[in-house]
Amino acid sequence: MFKTNIMIGLLMLALFSHAQYQGWNLFESTASPVPRHAGGLGRTYHK
């Protein structure tokens, strides 16, 4: 049982790593896209 859990965990980690490398996003349809420059804009001019 322990070896099975380790193997399943390693397979899931490999799948997640592969998905990140490919740029897959599970929540792409529900998330609102925010430009990267818009997030840092407020911090740049913060007084």
C-alpha positions in Angstrom: 0.0 0.0 0.0 2.8 2.4 0.9 4.6 1.8 -2.4 1.4 2.3 -4.3 0.8 5.7 -2.7 4.4 6.7 -3.5 4.0 5.7 -7.1 0.7 7.4 -7.5 2.1 10.6 -5.9 5.1 10.5 -8.3 2.9 10.0 -11.3 0.7 12.9 -10.3 3.7 15.1 -9.7 5.1 14.2 -13.2 1.7 14.9 -14.7 1.5 18.3 -13.0 5.0 19.2 -14.0 4.3 18.3 -17.6 1.1 20.4 -17.6 3.0 23.4 -16.2 5.7 23.0 -18.9 3.0 22.8 -21.6 1.2 25.8 -20.3 -2.1 24.0 -19.6 -4.5 25.9 -17.3 -7.5 24.2 -15.8 -9.2 27.5 -14.8 -8.5 29.4 -18.0 -12.2 29.6 -19.0 -13.3 30.9 -15.5 -10.4 33.2 -14.8 -10.4 36.8 -16.0 -7.2 37.5 -17.9 -5.2 40.3 -16.3 -2.3 41.8 -18.2 1.0 41.4 -16.3 2.0 45.0 -16.5 -1.3 46.1 -14.9 -0.5 44.3 -11.6 2.9 46.0 -11.1 1.7 49.4 -12.1 0.2 50.2 -8.7 3.4 49.3 -6.9 5.6 51.3 -9.2 3.8 54.6 -8.4 2.9 54.0 -4.8 3.5 57.0 -2.6 
